[in-house]
Amino acid sequence: EVQLVESGGDLVQPGGSLRLSCAASGFTFSDHYMDWVRQAPGKGLEWVGRSRNKANDYSTEYAASVKGRFIISRDESKNSLYLQMNSLRTEDTAVYHCVRASGGSYSDPDYWGQGSLVTVSS
Amino acid sequence: DIQMTQSPSSLSASVGDRVTITCRASQGISNRLAWLQQKPGKAPNSLIYGASSLQSGVPSRFSGSSSGTHFTLTIDSLQPEDFATYFCQQYHDYPLTFGGGTKVEI
C-alpha cells in the first residue's frame, strides 16, 4: 500500500526557515517523480515543485513563486522527500502535500499525502 | 504558463443527478489532464488521468472526456459521498497548473 506521510509543519516568523519531510512507503521511491503541492486556507491547489526520479538524477523544477527560496531534495536511504523553505513569507502559509507521480516523465499524480500545515506569521 | 479555466465554480445537485464539470486549457496538453476530488479537511484523491482513464478503485459513475483543449468530468447518478470539490490539473508542462475548483453541493 502506497503511503505518504508529511511532517515538519509549524508556525514560523516571516523571513524564517522550515524543512518539511515526506516519508514514502509501499513503492520503489527512486523510480517515481515526486511533487510538492500546497493549498492556502480556503483556496485552491498550487504546484510548488518537483523532484524527478533517480534515472533523471533527482533533478528539480520549481514554481516561479518559490524559485530561489525553496529546495527539494531526497534521501534514498530513508525513502524520504524534503522541502527546505527559506525566506518564508506570509503568503507561503498553506497545507503542503507530498504527491507521487505514477512514473516518470509526463506521469499523472496518483497518490497524495495528508499534508503538513505551515503558518508564516509574526 | 498553461492556464486551466474550470467551470462552474460551484453547483447544487441532488442525489441521482448527472453532473458535468468542464476545464479548458489555454493551449494543447496532449490529454495530460487529471481530475481530483477533495473532501473537507482531506487530501485530494486522484479520480482520472489521461483525461479519460479511471484510477484503480474509482467508481464507474465517474468518467472523463476531451475535445482538443476542452475537458469534461461527468458524474452519473450522484451519490451522497460525491459531494466534494473537484479540481482539474494539467501535467503536460511546467509549471503544473490546476483549475480553480468546482464545489458540488447538495
Interface residues (C-beta under 8 A of the other chain):
Chain A: D35 G44 L45 E46 W47 R50 E61 A63 A64 H97 A101 S102 Y106 S107 D108 P109 D110 Y111 W112 G113 Q114 G115
Chain B: R32 A34 L36 K42 A43 P44 N45 S46 Y49 G50 Q55 F87 Q89 Y91 H92 Y94 P95 L96 T97 F98 G99 G100 G101
